[in-house]
Amino acid sequence: MKGQARGRLGRRGALAGLVLITAASRGVAQQQEPPANMFVRPLASLLLPGTGQLLAHQDRGAVYLAAEVYLVSRFLQLDREATMEAQRFQNLAFDVARRSFGPIRRDTIFEYYEQMERFAESGRYDADPGAAFAPESDARTYNGSVWLLARRTYWEDPDVPPDPTSLQYWRAVQFYQARAVGPSFQWSWRDHSLEHEVFRDFIRRSDNAFRRAQSQVGLLLANHVLSAVDALISARLSAAAGRAAQMQTTIGPGPLAQLRFSVTF
């Protein structure tokens, strides 16, 4: 009887211990599991920098928000400046270098204007006035440089033409026809060297403005990510400590910077 009683007591004690262990493990799991609202502030900061900090009543959220406003306004300003400069070099190209080749204005890709910057003349597309087709031979023009590249690519000797009916010859002609400037897009800066220099300056200014606008996009993305990471760290610290916590960054004079965590007691 005593042995049976001891056995029952032992089983009851083991059962009670198992219940306590299970309850304790559930409590630990609930503490380790992040609450659902922990990610509200980081997501808010990812969408609009500073909002996650402002939701937590952290003043530095205004800094992220002010940086966002400045970067967006700066991007719009640079993009508008780049567009204006692009319109200027396009207008100058048509009014001076292209008008005599076609009265109707047709715009095309930017690489076309880059070639106008490099070459004073496009050259003829077809140098033969008759029915036959003859590429431009003057290598100082854009079309002539394309024909030279085609000959160097497909001919054994670029200065010695093969049989006009050969495959080598027609591959070079096809290469030229696919890349040369046609009659509707020919240009010439001859006797307009000053306007050509102004055209180059407009292109450089447009390129610089577009590059600076792209750099603002990178800074905008960095501001979103930094604000979201800031809000996430503060939220996790608060959840781990069971009370309000936040991360603060301080930039001092010179290259010194401080990263500080604070927990409210």
Beta strands, then each sheet from edge to edge (+ up, - down):
strand 1: 245-251
strand 2: 257-263
sheet 1: 1+ 2-
end
